[in-house]
Structure formats: structure tokens, C-alpha cells
Amino acid sequence: MVARSSAEVEYCAMASAACELVWLKRLLTDLGCPCSIPMTLYCGKQTAMHIASNPVFHERTKHIEVVCHYIRQQVQSKLIATHYVCTTDQLANVFTKVLPTTQFHQLLSKLGSINPLDPA
């Protein structure tokens, strides 16, 4: 699949994550641990969250593959709730972006690493 925007990429990633969340919820239910509250899916693009929760965006998203719209069904059925994560708090940025030193060390500490050069 070739994406036309970063929002589309995030939206399709949300759909993939939603599939995994639904599978985990069913597994936990089968193991005797049912969960009645919506599962939380964190997202770094507000546009992708709006696409997932608002069917009015259809005209702008009709080129997105149907498979990716799975997340919209899960959000509308209240099985999954999406929440925004600000770019400065996105832990994956440690591995994917060049960051200012202070933000880099802050995110490293959230990951449990104090000194990236410490072999221990």
C-alpha cells in the first residue's frame, strides 16, 4: 500500500493495532477475564483520530483501503477509545527522530534507561 499522507499511514496503523486489541480482548474473555470498558488506543495524529470517529470524513478518505476502516467500526461500537499523544511524549521518537538532548533524555528515562552509553 502506498499512503498519500501521514494521517493515512497513522489511520492504517491504528486499524492494524485495533485488530490486535480485539484479538487480545477475545483471548482474555476466553480465559475468564472479561473487560467491559473500551480499550485505549493512543495515536499521534489528531487527523487520524477524527477519521476513525467521524464518518463525515468519507469524501477525503475514499481512497483509503476498506481494510483500514476497521478501526472506525471499533470506535463507533465503543470497543476502542482513541486518545491523542503529543509528539513530545511519543516514546518511539527516541528510535526514529533526531531530538533535542533534554527531550531525548526525558524519553529515555520513561523507557527506564538513564544513560544510553552505559553498557549495563
QUICOR-V778231 format. One record per backbone hydrogen bond with DSSP energy under -0.5 kcal/mol. CO is the residue of the C=O (numbers start at 1). NH is the residue of the N-H. Records with the same first field share a line. If there is no record, write none. Layout:
CO = NH  NH
This chain:
1 = 3
5 = 9
6 = 10
7 = 11
8 = 12
9 = 13
10 = 14
11 = 15
12 = 16
13 = 17
14 = 18
15 = 19
16 = 20
17 = 21
18 = 22
19 = 23
20 = 24
21 = 25
22 = 26
23 = 27
24 = 28
25 = 29
26 = 30
27 = 31
28 = 33
29 = 32
39 = 81
40 = 42
41 = 83
43 = 85
44 = 46
45 = 49
46 = 50
47 = 51
48 = 52
49 = 53
50 = 54
53 = 55
54 = 57
55 = 58
56 = 59
57 = 60  61
58 = 61  62
61 = 64
65 = 68
66 = 69
67 = 70
68 = 71
69 = 73
70 = 74
71 = 75
72 = 76
73 = 77
74 = 79  80
75 = 78
79 = 39
81 = 41
83 = 43
86 = 89
87 = 90
89 = 91
90 = 93
91 = 94
92 = 95  96
93 = 97
97 = 99
100 = 104
101 = 105
102 = 106
103 = 107
104 = 108
105 = 109
106 = 110
107 = 111
108 = 113
109 = 112
112 = 114
115 = 118
